[in-house]
């Protein structure tokens, strides 16, 4: 480290310490004063000092902020950390030592709607949830499953520091190639990335989930909560000996995912039954073609998601079996999961065929109704074709010469009557040929 760098670091560190000291002195002074609207004054002074500290921390390079944190007391570390911009925390944590991570991990973990961390241990054959307030809660027990929903980088770091394993980023799970979804690290940590179905009435999609199996503890990370995980937690909490270790939890999650996919397929069946009634019992499908085609497209998309989901589940279970992480009983359970998935494949193929049939039938009815409309227009054009010719003749000067001496109301009245007769005779002639074609 050069002399200029050392001097700059000392200047930044001293500036941070001065702002911290000033903030506490001013806050204590204002708090002890008895003045009108003291709460408002105290709030304004606090915001003003915090704004200066936040601006300074944003101007200092991340590596230097990490070094400053290392040199502060534990109390000041927590205070300064709260003033750092959330977007810079990930960059700063990459450079901080393990002692700072432990200090940050000792703070109270506040649950909110954005993220949650749930830990479970085995107690008398059942899963029991552990109240997670800080890192000490995880150190005191041996959880069999740690479930994280939309964790921040800070939370992933301190949970990983407790167990000595690196936690993947849920935001980057979609960036993984297919070949990098299942692997084993040198320290024995097993990493899996799988897609789980989220079936909603408005929209259905696949949610990527990261699993880490390390030292008899299963870690799961994802962006949103999933019905499969809620179902698994409920079963393991209520049924004794439902799971015996972390691998049982992982296999049961995959089994519950296959079961959830089967339930979603039943919903596809019901949706296609409604569409079938609309298509096959309504000859005027053209009037509601948009709604029918939208419903078919929705069921096709959901069926495709289910097929992709069970394919990914098959790959994950096969990886666990090939890697020989499972006991004999767990291997048999995995084989049963694969058999269930094979049965779902047959159902998805049948549904694809049914969807194609309904799509062809809908398009056929639409074309048939359009042909009927075109036929009506053709009849009208044929009926009016001779009338157009006669009307052109009636508009010529020769017609006036031929009707010379006849009052024009009479001559044009007779001409109009003749037009009607010709049109009617043409229409009757077309009907005669149409009935003749049907009789053949």
WOHUZI-V778526 format. One record per helix or strand of 3 or more residues. SS is the DSSP state (H for helix, E for strand). FROM is the first residue (numbers start at 1). TO is the last residue. If there is no record, write none. Layout:
# WOHUZI-V778526
SS;FROM;TO  SS;FROM;TO
This chain:
# WOHUZI-V778526
H;3;32  H;38;59  H;62;71  H;74;83  H;86;93  H;98;105  E;116;123  E;126;130  H;135;139  E;145;149  H;153;163  H;170;175  H;178;180  E;182;184  E;190;199  E;204;214  E;217;222  H;227;238  H;246;280  H;285;322  H;328;394  H;397;402  H;408;439
